Amino acid sequence: MKNFLSVKHINDLPGWVEEAKKLKQNPMAHKKLGAEKTLCLLFFNNSLRTRLSTQKAGLNLGMEVMVMNFGNEGWALAYGDGTIMNQGTSEHIKEAAQVVSQYCDIVAIRAFAGLKDKDKDEAEEVLNGFKKYASVPIVNMESSVGHPLQALADAITLAEQHTTKRPKIVLSWAPHPIALPHAVANSFVEMMRLQDAEFVITHPKGYELNPVITEGLTIEYDQIKAFENADFIYVKNWSSYSDYGKVLHQNPDWMMTKAKLGDAKFMHCLPVRRNVVVEDAVLDGGQSLVIEQANNRTFAAQVVLKKILDNTL
């Protein structure tokens, strides 16, 4: 059994990207591979792109796909060993993971950070609970600290779009009215470590990501300076890591504008709040890659599922 839980499970990023690009040219080429196999998608949080793209990827490979919105359709789960379940939880992860494993060949899970307890979020109770007790491969469709399928889709998009040998790529924080997790930013940073590129992270002071993830990378607190000569600008909001889960300030001056974008290509994982995170002129302009990124989510998921079915992950 092989799991896909983080960017660290990508052993050859250029090779995976090329394989995804081939799948994109002929999505049904391996339709027999998943025949008589079942993919189960468990959502503990809302989804649009992740749900539809992963479901489409499974169908492209000939798999049957089951979907369950666990957050409002399943029993509340307990996770700890020795738990006395006399409060709100009705089922333990030990039984749930083993039962789900009997119904499918691969289970994919989406479970966000709560942003209340850093240690609890970083323990990845849902993802690691299924990893521990399930008897089938697990795929991470976004967890508390990572979103590797999005990062792989971003890598595909960059490979398709870059025209210089060593592009400059900037990850920029942007304002948002509510606290958002660090998962997308974390996995994008991890993916960028596998790229031959000039990479810069920019954000206001106080919004530093986990220093373990960003160790040794260039962090620039002046957004305009960070954007100089950029080929790609990836915009994403995240809450404070040091003052965990807090929105320290809105900083509307950090919204992405057409003037700031210059000649760079614009990237965002979606969904995005127009005229808060990014102005309409950027999203609706010819330099926006957000729709291409969303399309590549299917082929990122498909290459992962194919490798699990091939047992080559």
Stockholm file with secondary structure:
# STOCKHOLM 1.0

chainA/1-313         MKNFLSVKHINDLPGWVEEAKKLKQNPMAHKKLGAEKTLCLLFFNNSLRTRLSTQKAGLNLGMEVMVMNFGNEGWALAYGDGTIMNQGTSEHIKEAAQVVSQYCDIVAIRAFAGLKDKDKDEAEEVLNGFKKYASVPIVNMESSVGHPLQALADAITLAEQHTTKRPKIVLSWAPHPIALPHAVANSFVEMMRLQDAEFVITHPKGYELNPVITEGLTIEYDQIKAFENADFIYVKNWSSYSDYGKVLHQNPDWMMTKAKLGDAKFMHCLPVRRNVVVEDAVLDGGQSLVIEQANNRTFAAQVVLKKILDNTL
#=GR chainA/1-313 SS CCCBCSGGGCSCHHHHHHHHHHHHHCTTTTTTTTTTCEEEEEESSCCSHHHHHHHHHHHHTTCEEEEEEHHHHSCCEECSTTCCCCSSCCEEHHHHHHHHHHHCSEEEEECCCCSSCHHHHHHTHHHHHHHHHCSSCEEESSCSSCCHHHHHHHHHHHHHHCCSSSCEEEEECCCCSSCCCSHHHHHHHHHHTTSSSEEEEECCTTCCCCHHHHTTSEEESCHHHHHTTCSEEEECCCCCTTTTTCCCCCCGGGSBCHHHHTTCEEECCSCCCBTTTBCHHHHTSTTBCHHHHHHHHHHHHHHHHHHHHHTCC
#=GC SS_cons         CCCBCSGGGCSCHHHHHHHHHHHHHCTTTTTTTTTTCEEEEEESSCCSHHHHHHHHHHHHTTCEEEEEEHHHHSCCEECSTTCCCCSSCCEEHHHHHHHHHHHCSEEEEECCCCSSCHHHHHHTHHHHHHHHHCSSCEEESSCSSCCHHHHHHHHHHHHHHCCSSSCEEEEECCCCSSCCCSHHHHHHHHHHTTSSSEEEEECCTTCCCCHHHHTTSEEESCHHHHHTTCSEEEECCCCCTTTTTCCCCCCGGGSBCHHHHTTCEEECCSCCCBTTTBCHHHHTSTTBCHHHHHHHHHHHHHHHHHHHHHTCC
//
